[in-house]
Amino acid sequence: MQPLRVSIVEDISEIRDGLKFILHQENTLTFVAAYSNAEDALKGLTEQPPDMVIMDINLPDGSGLLCMQKVKEKHPNMQFMIFTIYEDSEQIFQALALGASGYLLKNTAPGKIVEALHDLHNGGAPMSASIARKVILTFQSRPPKGGAESLLSGREQEVLTLLSKGLFYKEIALQLYISIGTVRQHIHHIYKKLQVQNRTEAINKHFGKPLP
């Protein structure tokens, strides 16, 4: 079997060099290239496509997820494994929605990284244990039937629940550890998904009852 060709997108040089070292130690893996920013990665991965990519999320010049999305438009068979510190459910599901097939945290042991790359190539979806747990819990918390609730993500349901309790945007942001801008974005998406114009209509449609 030909060695798997792997590229790295990571802005921290120590981590980037560590990953390169791991790849060089494995005769079943071949290091192709490493990129420290989204612009170089987009160009390099498109022109010199590997079999799979170890992809960081937070890059100096933009989102690694958006870079991944653009690359997959041109190379849909390229496999991406997210390698990040972020354990937030939104980041996880956005990454999976945009085309990632694996999600590892940066505290993953070298041997597990190699194992995950082979698992990814063989059709698996390798994830750190805590990430897999979040995915399972999110699906378990979703309603089993269709309807207004099934239209909203778990975080959007949380935002709308707090909104129904009379909390202000700032209070919701503090409670969920997100920015006020993110709260506004969630509410915009909620209104759009539920096809409503305001808070009262959203709460009525989602919960099936008027505000107290």
Secondary structure, DSSP 8 states (H G I E B T S, - for coil): ---EEEEEE-S-HHHHHHHHHHHHT-TTEEEEEEESSHHHHHHHHHHS--SEEEE-SEETTEEHHHHHHHHHHH-TT-EEEEEES---HHHHHHHHHTT--EEEETT--HHHHHHHHHHHHTT---B-HHHHHHHHHHHHHS-SS-SHHHHS-HHHHHHHHHHHTT--HHHHHHHHT--HHHHHHHHHHHHHHHT-SSHHHHHHHHHSS---
